[in-house]
Amino acid sequence: MTTNFWLSIALGLGAGLADYLGGFLLVRRSPSIRALRYFVALGAGFMLAAAILEMVPEAMHVNQRWAPALILLGYCGVHLLEHTLVPHFHFGEETHHHEFMSPKTSYSVLLGLATHTFFDGIAIGSGFVLSNWLGWIIFIAVFLHKIPEGFTVASVMLAGGQSQRAALNSALFLGATTVLGVLVISLVPRLVWIGLPLSAGVTIYVAATDLVPEVNREPGVRMALIFFAGVLVFFLLRLLAPA
């Protein structure tokens, strides 16, 4: 096994643990809820920049013929999933009353988020198959939204009448699906020609369609500035990266 294989697995585990941390913060009623919204804004800006300026060009390089269609398929697939299987889904704390958030609905949200997290892992693994730089950039993009993601799924489970243990286990499950995605690509690296464009489409959807609306919920200019800070952080890393 190469060094990049073990590095991608280790970072996949780190991203998965961030899901669990988000669930833990929710269950323990941490006062960090507002800080998590900042993570959403920062992550949205960084993810969008990374997906458009790194993942899409690399996907075109490894699969020039089919990459555009696969990117669109990744985007449309998540859109279809979120408007059929998980109609109540949004990033943040669940505000529906228990009578509107049934146990069945909470598990459908878990399944929908697990699709996101599987492709998070696919993205990380694909990045390290191609280069350390791309792998690290994708990992940072994924990591920035992982804590809010774990927070979200734990909140949905509690709103659906599940126990705190079930809420924590749901966050742990999201972490496990991330690691699974990393493993799939790391063990079968030739799948990168499909995995990278599909995960690029998913990443664009999560950043632009799931996260940005959550940023826009917040009144005032602060959240918008944090979003642009995420884009700026991406450019700074690109500037400082070795040639």
C-alpha positions in Angstrom: 0.0 0.0 0.0 1.3 3.5 -0.9 1.7 6.4 1.5 -1.2 8.2 -0.2 -3.4 5.2 0.5 -2.8 5.4 4.3 -3.0 9.2 4.3 -6.3 9.2 2.6 -7.7 6.6 5.0 -6.4 8.6 8.0 -8.0 11.8 6.7 -11.2 10.0 5.9 -11.3 8.8 9.5 -10.6 12.4 10.7 -13.5 13.7 8.6 -15.7 11.0 9.9 -14.9 11.8 13.5 -15.9 15.4 12.8 -19.3 14.1 11.9 -19.4 12.4 15.3 -18.2 15.6 17.1 -21.1 17.5 15.5 -23.6 15.0 16.8 -21.9 15.1 20.3 -22.2 18.9 20.4 -25.9 18.7 19.6 -26.6 16.0 22.2 -24.7 17.8 24.9 -26.5 21.0 24.0 -23.2 22.9 23.4 -23.5 26.7 23.3 -21.5 26.5 20.0 -24.5 26.6 17.7 -23.8 30.0 16.3 -20.2 29.0 15.7 -21.4 26.1 13.6 -23.2 28.5 11.3 -19.8 30.2 10.7 -18.4 26.8 9.8 -21.3 26.4 7.3 -20.5 29.8 5.7 -16.7 29.2 5.6 -17.1 25.7 4.3 -19.6 26.8 1.6 -17.1 29.3 0.2 -14.1 27.0 0.4 -16.1 24.0 -1.1 -17.4 26.0 -4.0 -14.0 27.3 -4.9 -12.4 23.9 -4.5 -15.0 22.1 -6.6 -15.1 24.6 -9.5 -11.4 25.5 -9.6 -9.8 22.1 -8.7 -12.2 19.2 -8.9 -13.9 20.1 -12.2 -10.7 20.8 -14.1 -9.1 17.5 -12.8 -12.3 15.6 -13.6 -12.1 17.0 -17.2 -8.4 15.9 -17.3 -9.1 12.3 -16.3 -12.3 11.9 -18.2 -12.6 14.5 -20.9 -15.5 12.9 -22.7 -17.9 12.0 -19.9 -16.9 14.3 -17.0 -19.4 17.1 -17.8 -22.3 14.6 -17.9 -21.1 12.9 -14.7 -20.8 16.2 -12.9 -24.3 17.1 -13.9 -25.5 13.6 -12.9 -23.9 14.0 -9.5 -25.6 17.4 -9.0 -29.0 16.2 -10.3 -28.9 13.0 -8.4 -28.6 14.7 -5.1 -31.3 17.2 -6.1 -33.6 14.4 -6.9 -32.8 12.6 -3.6 -33.4 15.7 -1.5 -36.7 16.5 -3.1 -38.1 12.9 -2.8 -36.5 11.0 0.0 -35.6 13.8 2.4 -38.0 16.7 1.9 -37.5 18.1 5.4 -33.7 18.3 5.1 -31.7 21.5 5.7 -28.3 22.1 7.4 -28.8 23.3 11.0 -31.0 22.5 14.0 -34.3 20.8 13.1 -37.2 23.2 14.0 -40.1 21.0 13.1 -42.3 19.7 15.9 -42.1 16.0 16.7 -45.5 15.4 15.2 -44.2 16.6 11.8 -40.9 14.8 12.1 -41.7 11.1 12.3 -39.1 8.4 13.0 -39.4 7.3 9.3 -38.6 10.8 8.2 -35.6 11.1 10.5 -34.1 7.9 9.0 -34.8 9.0 5.5 -32.8 12.2 6.3 -30.0 10.0 7.6 -30.0 8.0 4.4 -29.9 11.1 2.3 -27.0 12.6 4.3 -25.2 9.2 4.1 -25.3 9.6 0.3 -23.5 13.0 0.7 -20.9 11.6 3.1 -20.2 8.5 0.9 -19.3 10.9 -1.9 -17.3 13.0 0.5 -15.2 9.9 0.9 -15.1 9.3 -2.8 -13.9 12.9 -3.3 -11.1 12.6 -0.7 -9.9 9.2 -2.1 -10.0 10.5 -5.7 -8.0 13.5 -4.8 -5.2 11.4 -3.3 -5.2 9.0 -6.2 -4.3 12.0 -8.4 -2.1 14.2 -6.2 -1.4 15.1 -2.6 -2.4 18.7 -3.3 -5.8 17.8 -4.6 -6.4 15.3 -1.8 -5.6 17.8 0.9 -7.7 20.6 -0.7 -10.7 18.2 -1.0 -10.2 17.0 2.6 -10.2 20.6 3.9 -13.4 21.3 1.9 -15.1 18.2 3.3 -13.9 18.7 6.9 -15.3 22.3 7.1 -18.9 21.1 6.7 -18.6 17.8 8.7 -19.3 19.2 12.2 -22.5 21.0 11.0 -23.4 17.8 9.2 -23.1 15.7 12.3 -25.0 18.3 14.3 -27.8 18.3 11.7 -28.4 14.6 11.6 -28.3 14.3 15.4 -30.9 17.1 15.6 -33.1 15.4 13.1 -33.0 12.1 15.0 -33.9 13.8 18.2 -36.7 15.7 16.5 -38.0 12.4 15.2 -38.3 11.0 18.8 -35.1 9.0 18.7 -32.8 8.6 21.8 -29.6 10.5 22.3 -27.7 7.2 21.7 -29.5 6.9 18.3 -28.6 10.5 17.5 -24.9 9.8 18.2 -25.0 6.6 16.3 -26.5 8.4 13.3 -23.5 10.8 13.3 -21.1 7.9 13.7 -22.8 6.2 10.7 -22.2 9.3 8.5 -18.5 9.1 9.5 -18.4 5.4 8.6 -19.9 6.1 5.1 -17.2 8.7 4.5 -14.5 6.2 5.3 -16.3 3.7 3.0 -16.1 6.1 0.1 -12.4 6.7 0.7 -11.8 2.9 0.8 -13.7 2.3 -2.5 -11.5 4.6 -4.5 -8.3 3.8 -2.7 -8.7 0.1 -3.2 -9.9 0.5 -6.9 -8.1 3.7 -8.0 -9.1 3.2 -11.7 -12.6 4.2 -10.7 -11.4 7.8 -10.2 -12.5 8.6 -13.8 -16.1 8.1 -12.6 -15.7 9.0 -8.9 -14.1 12.4 -9.2 -16.6 14.0 -11.6 -19.6 12.5 -9.8 -18.3 13.7 -6.4 -17.5 17.1 -8.0 -21.2 17.4 -8.9 -22.3 16.4 -5.4 -19.8 18.9 -3.9 -21.1 21.7 -6.0 -24.7 20.8 -5.0 -23.9 20.6 -1.2 -22.0 24.0 -1.3 -24.3 26.0 -3.6 -27.7 24.5 -2.9 -27.5 23.2 0.7 -25.0 25.4 2.4 -25.4 28.8 0.7 -29.1 29.1 1.5 -28.3 28.4 5.2 -25.8 31.3 5.0 -28.5 33.5 3.5 -30.8 32.8 6.4 -28.6 34.9 8.7 -29.4 38.6 8.6 -26.6 41.1 8.1 -23.4 41.0 6.2 -21.2 39.0 8.6 -22.1 35.5 7.2 -21.6 36.7 3.7 -18.2 38.0 4.6 -17.3 34.6 6.1 -18.5 32.9 2.9 -16.1 35.1 0.9 -13.4 34.4 3.5 -13.7 30.7 2.7 -13.1 31.5 -1.0 -10.1 33.7 0.0 -8.6 30.9 2.2 -8.8 28.6 -0.9 -6.9 31.1 -3.0 -4.3 31.7 -0.3 -3.6 28.0 0.0 -3.3 27.8 -3.8 -0.9 30.7 -3.8 1.3 29.1 -1.0 1.2 25.6 -2.4 4.4 24.2 -4.0 4.5 24.4 -7.7 
